[in-house]
Amino acid sequence: MDLGLADRVYVLTGASRGLGFAAAQQLVADGARVVLSARVPEQVAAAVEALGGAERAIGLTADLTDPGTPERLVLAAREQFGRLDGALVSVGGPPRGTAAQISDEQWRESFETVFLGSVRIVRTVAAALTDGGAIGLVLSTSAREPLPGLGISNALRPGLTGVAKDVADEYGPRGVRVFGLLPGRIMTDRNRELFAAAGDPERARAEAEASIPLRRIGEPAEFGRVAAFLLSPAAGYVTGVTVPVDGGALRGL
């Protein structure tokens, strides 16, 4: 199936590794070009090299708490590749802990990064896109069902689903699509950290797998393929929704 991604250009935040990088790999494999951002310069450089270098990818060291980051990314895409067709917005997981355990400072820092940083880039990219553009937000199944010990995620991710719906309504008449992705248990560094925090990583993984109808942890590439499809013209009539990529773990209809 031709997704229509050839020579299209996408900005991906938090994409030097994990789910963002998996999506970048799939976009590039299908002919797109990407602008990556993350906070660690060495990781950004390694990701760009792995994707094939400047002909297919460029990277910026950037932090979503910086209000200037969204404009920098839009400008970089246009200067390097001459166009912008969309974005995949991903941020690192916030600190672990229940809502009652998290300090005020952790709440503030997480709001600036996870919530406000995402809102800034969504509205900036949406304003820059034309008919056929698409924006995806990498959220979590916590947007629908709270996850034990992840109070900040349980609070902020549902709010971002509302933002995605609101922006989808506003920019839909211009032909710009906005959607959310709800990854479940996928074997990224973040999930390895969560398993390790349980004290017995193997047991924690086995318990997690037992709760998933497919009885396994997902692979990053499985998420990346879904993200690439939804960003592509092939998904041109999909907007304003949140799509689980979780092996069936969410129980709601």
N, C-alpha and C positions, 0 to 999 in steps of 0.2 A: 504494500500500500504506500503510495506516494503521499507524504504528509504535507507537501508543499513548503518545506522549510529551506529549500536551496537559496542561499545568499541572504536570507533574512537575518536580522541582527537583534540580539537580546542582551539585556543587562541582568546579571545574576548576583545578588548579594549573599554574603556568607558562603561563598561557593568554592573556597579553596580545598574543601574536603566534604565528606558526608553527603547528605542528600542534594545539596546545591551542586556539588561537583558531579554527582551521578547524573543530574539533569543536564549539566553542561556537556558531559561526554556524549549523551544521546543526541542533543541538539547538533553538536559538531559532526557526529557520525552521519546525521541525516542532511548535512550540507549547510547548516546555519553557522553564523559567526557570533562570538560571545565576548562580552566585557564582564570580567569577574572582579569582585571586590571582597576583601576580608581585612582583618586587622593585623595579621602577621606577614611582613614582607616576604620572608623566605617561603612560606606556604603558598602565597600568591604566585611567586615566581615558579615554583615547582608545578603548580597546577597548570599554568600557561604552557610550560614546556611539555607537560604530559598531553595537552590538547593539540599540540602541533605547532606552537609558536605563533608569531604575529600575524600570519596569514589567516588564522582561524580564531585566535584568542588574544586578548590583551588583559592585563590585570592592573588594578589600582589598590594601593593600600589605603583603606578608608574605614571610618567608623560611623555607624548610623546615628550615633548621638550628635554628630556634627551636622548642623543644619545645611551646610554647603555641600554635603556628600551627594544628594540626589542630582543637583545640577552638574556636578563634576562628572557623574556617570553618564548622564544624557549627552553632555558635550563630548566626552571621550568616544562614545559610540558614533556620533556624527562625524567627528574629525577623523577617526581611524577607518570607519567602514561606510560612511556617507548616508546612514539611515538608522532608524530605530523602529523595531516592530513589536517590542514588548519587554517584559521583565518578569523574573521570578524572585520574589522577596523572601529571604530566609535569614533568620537570626539564630544565634546560639541559644541553647537551652538556659533558662534562668536558674538561679540557685535552688537547690532542693530544700524541702522543709514545708511544714503545714502553714496555712495562712496565719495561724496564731503565733508560730515560731519565727516567722520572717521579720527582720528588723525594719524600721522605717527607711533606713538608708538603702537596704536591699530592694524594698518596694520602689523607691524613687529611681534608683539606677535601672531596675528592670523595666519600669514604665518608660523611661527615656529611650531605652534600646529596643525592647520587644514591641512596645505599643507605638509611641510617638515616632520613633525612627522608621517604623514600617509605614505609618500613615504619611509621613513626609515623602517617602519615595513613591508610594502609590499615587498620591495626588500630583506629584511632579511629572512622573512618567505618563500618567493618564492625560494630563494636559498637553503633553508633547506628541501623543500618538494620533494617528489618523485612522480612517476606516480600515478594519482588519487587524488592528493592534490588540494585544492581549496581555493581561497581568495576572500572575498567579501568586498567592500568598501561601507559603509553607507554614502550616499551623500544627495541629496535633489532634488526636482523638479527644483530648481534654476539652476541645471546643464543644463537644456534645456530652461527654461523660467525664466527671472529675476523676483524676488519677490520684491514688494515695501518695501523700508525701510531696506533691507538686502543686502547692497552693498558689504560687504566682502564675504558673501556666494555667491552672484552672480558672483564675480570675481574668487574665488578660487575653487568652486565645479566643474565648467566646466573643469578647468585644471586637476583636479583629474580624470575625465572621460578619458582624453587623456592619463594620466599615466596608468590607468587600461588597456586601449587598447594596449598600448605599451608593458606592462609587459605580457599581454596575448599572444601577438605575439612572444615575446622572449622565454617564458617558455612553450608555447603550445607543441613544439616538445618533451618536457620531460613529457608530460601528465599532466601538472599543469594548472588549469583553473583560470581565474581572471575575475571578473565581478563587476558591480556597482549596487546598489539599490537606487532608487529614492523615498523615502517616501514623501507623501504629508501631508495633515492635519491628523495627528494621535494624539490622546489625551495623550500626554506626558507632563511632567513638562515644557518643552520648549514651547510647544504650549499654555499651560495655561499662561505662562509669556507673550507671544505675544498677546494673547487675552486681558490680563489685561492691557498691555501697550496702548491698543487702547482707554482706558478710560471707555468704556462700554462693559465689557466682553461678556455679553449675546447677545448684538447686534452684536458684532464682530463675535461670533460663528455662529449666524444665517446667517449673510452675507456670511461667509465662506462655510457653508453647502449649501446655495443656489447656489454657484458656482460649486459644485461637482455633477456630474451626479447621483451618488447614494444618494445624499441629506443627507449625514451624515458624521461625523468625524470618522475616522477609529480607531480601537482598537489596542493596541500594539501587542496583540497575533496574529492579522491578519498579521502584518508585520513579526513577529517571525516565523510563519509557512512558509512564502515565503523564508525567509533567510535560514531556516533549509533545505528546499528542494533544494535550489540552491547550498548549501555547500555539499549536500549529493551525493553519487555515483549515485543516481537516475537521477541527472541532468548532467550526465557525458559528454554530448555533447553540453553543454551550456557554452560558454566562449566569452570574448571580447565584451559583451553587457552591456547595462544599462537597468534595469527592473523597471518601475514605480510601486509603490504600493500606489496609490493615489485616488482610487475610480473613475478614469476616468477624473480627473481634467486637465491633460495635453491635449492640443488640437491638437498637432502635430500627424501625422500618423506614 
